Amino acid sequence: MTAVAREVPTAAADVFAVLSDGWSYAGWVVGNSHIRDVDRNWPDVGTSIHHSIGAWPVQIHDVTQVRAVQPDRYLELDARLWWLGAAVISFRITPLGERACRLEMSEVLTRGPAAVLPTAAQAALLRPRNRESLARLADLAVGRARSATGGTLA
C-alpha cells in the first residue's frame, strides 16, 4: 500500500465537501481528464463516478465506485482503469481542531497488470501522483472554504 498525507488548513468537513462533489474529481485527481457522469447520491456506498483519463482524442472511459463512507472522516473507492486494472483508494480525514485537519490518501493496486509490481515499484509510481492529487484537493477545499466565508478562514 502506498500512503501520503498532509495537513490542510481548513475543517475536515470542507475537505469532505470536495470529496463529496464527484464533478470536482477531474480538477484534483492527477490523470483524470473528464467526468462524464456522477450517480445521483454520490458518495453513498455503491454509487459511481464515470470518468475518462488521457488527452483527447485518446481517452479511456471507466468508473470509480464507493466501497465505504463515513461523512467528514473516511471515503474508500474502487477505481477502475480499463485493462490496466483497478485500485482501492482510501481517504482518511482527521480533525486537528476546528480549522485544520490531516488528510491521508492510501492506494493499493488490486487487479490487472500493475498489481503484480513489487510494492516498492508501486510506491515509486503512485507516491508522486498521489502527493500532487492531495495538494490539489487541499487547495480546492481551502479555496471553497474561503469563498464561503468571504475570503478568510479565521
N, C-alpha and C positions, 0 to 999 in steps of 0.2 A: 504494500500500500504506500502511496506517495501522499504526504500531507504537507500543506503550507498554511501559515497563519499570519495574521496581522491584527494590530489594534486599530479600531475605527473610532474617530471622534464624533460619534453620534449614537443614539439609543439603539438597542437591539431591534426594537420594533421598526425603526427606519430601515435597517438592513433587510429585515424580513419583508418589508413592503416591496423592495426591489425584487427579491426572490419570488414574491407572490405575483409580480407583473410579468407574465410569460412573454408578453410582447417586447419586453426590455432585453431579453436574452441576447439578441444579435448585437446589442450595444456593449455588452461586457464579456461575453463568452468568446475567448480567442478562438478563431476558426469558424465561428458561426456567422454566416453571411446574410441569412434571410429567415424570418419567421413567416411561415405560410399560414399557420392557424394555431390557435390555442383553445383547448377544450374549455367549455363554459365555467366549470367550477375549479379551475386550476388555482391552487395546488392541492386539491383533495387527492387522496390515495387513488391511483388508477387513472387519473387524468393525464393528458399528454400535451406536449408542445410539438408541433410538426415543423421541422426546420430544414434548412439547407446549409451545406458547408461548401466552401470553394468559391471561386470567382466565376461570374457569368462569362461564357456560356457553359462552362464545365462545373456544374453543381451536382452534389449528391443529396438526395432527399431522404430523410429518415425521421425518427421520432425519439423523444425523451419522455419517459413516464415516471410519475411519482410513485415511489415504493413506500415511503413513510414520511410523516409530517407531524411536527409539534410546533404550532404557531409561535413565532418570535424566538424559537430555540433551535429547531432542527429541521432539515429537509434532506431526504435521500432520494436520489434519482437513478433510474436505469437509462443510461444514454447509449443509444444505438447508432452505429455508423456503418450502415450497409454491409458490404462484405468484409470490412476491416474488423468487425466485431462489436463489442459493447463494453461499457464500464459502469461500475457502481460509483456514483459520486455523492458525497455527503457534505453538508454544510452544518457546522455547529456554531451557534452564537451564544457567547457567554457574556452577560452584562457585567460591566465594570463601573457600576454606578448608573446614574440616570442619563448621562450624556456620553457614554463610551461603552464599547464592547470589544470582545475578542472574537474574531471570525476565523474559523478553521475550515479549510476545504481539503478533503481527502478523496483520493481516486484509486481504484484498483481495476485493472483491465481483467474482465471476466470471461470474455468469449472472443473467438476469432484469432487470426494470426499473431497480433500483437500481444495477446495474453500469454504466449509461450516465451516471451522475452524474459530474461532474468530480472529480478526486482531492481537491481542497480541500473540496468538499461532502461527499464520503465521510468524510474525516477529521473534519469537524465533527460528523457524525452518530455515527461509531464511537468516536472517541477517549474521550469521557466514559464511555460504556458499558464500554469495554474497561479503562479505569483502575479503575472500580468492580469489574469482574469479577476483575481481578488482585488488588485489595485483599482481596476475599472469599476467593479461592484461597489467598493468603498466610496469612490468618487461620486458615483450616482446616488448612493444613499445619503452622503453628506450634502450634495447639491440639492436633492429633493427636500431634505430637512431644512436647509437654509431658505429655500423658496417658500416653504410653508410657514416659516417664522419671520418673513420679511427681510431675509438676508443675514440673520445672525443665528448662532446656536447657543447663545448664553441663556 
